[in-house]
């Protein structure tokens, strides 16, 4: 049986604990605990909300609208931090391998959205050999609109920079605002039918939970 995303994430964290400097690990641990203490924002998207129409560019710079995403059925919308995030890549690979093959039965489409620029999204798509739509959300404005965006602490940005990551260079418009890892299921009327917001950025929505939610819509 394939490992769950949580099991894979735990393995990734164990490997990072052996590889990263202790001071960097401490910074990341404090950041996660702060997000857990804050919990899910009260203004974040909820089941029953109607998403406003939006249009974002895909990995090749072509515009893709919400109407297009749901024209043939529900859309599974994954908000992720970026291709630089190992936990995001882990989840996206799992969704491609285990979720995507099951979506045809529901007439559903999978789309992943991050603040990275289209060019950066393309490199993410190519590296992970993704077979679903990847969209760019400049400045995390869509994420902010649905209440899942956040600003990282200065010490986290500094730690990332020390590890060679400069979000101002990989994100559209040089913004550093990010989305909390989130999965939505949106129906053809733009109504949100499932929401899972993760305060802990190392956690992700399991495939089984997404399939269960899609089954409830049938």
C-alpha positions, 0 to 999 in steps of 0.5 A: 500500500502506498505511503500516505502524504503524512507518512512521506512528510514525516520521512522528509522531516526526518531527513531534513533534521539530519541535513539542515543546520540546527539554527535553521531547524529551530526557525522552521519549528517556531514558524510551524508552531506559530501557525498551529497556534494561530489556527485557521483564519476566521475569514478563510474560505468555507464550504458553501461559499461562492468563489468570485470569477478569476483568471490566472495564467498557466505555466505557458502564460495562457489565461485560464478562468474559473469557468474553464476549470469547472465547465465539465465538472468539479475542480480540485483546486490545490493551493501550494507554496511553490516548487521550491517547497519539498512538501509541496512537491511531495503532495503534487507528485502524490496527487498526480500518481494516486488522485489524478487517475481517479478523477475521470470517474467524477468528471473532475479536473485537478489544478495547482496554484502558487504565487510563482511566476509562469516561468517558474511554474513551468520549471516546476511542472517540468521537473515534477512531470506534472500532468495537470494545470499549474497556475500563477497567482501573483502576489497571492492575491487570489489566496488573500481573497479567500483568506488563506494567505500569510506573510512569513516572519523575517527570520524565516525569510532569512533562513530561506535566503541562507539556504539559497531561496529568494522568493522575490526572484521566483514569485511573480511581482517579487512578492513573498506572500504565500498561501496556506496549503489548501485544497478546495473542491469547487462545483460548476456553479462556483460553490465550494463543496470541500475545504481543507486548510492546513496551518502546518505547512508540512501537512497536506490533504490526503488523497482518500479525503479528496476522493471521499468528498468527491463521492459525496457530490455524486 
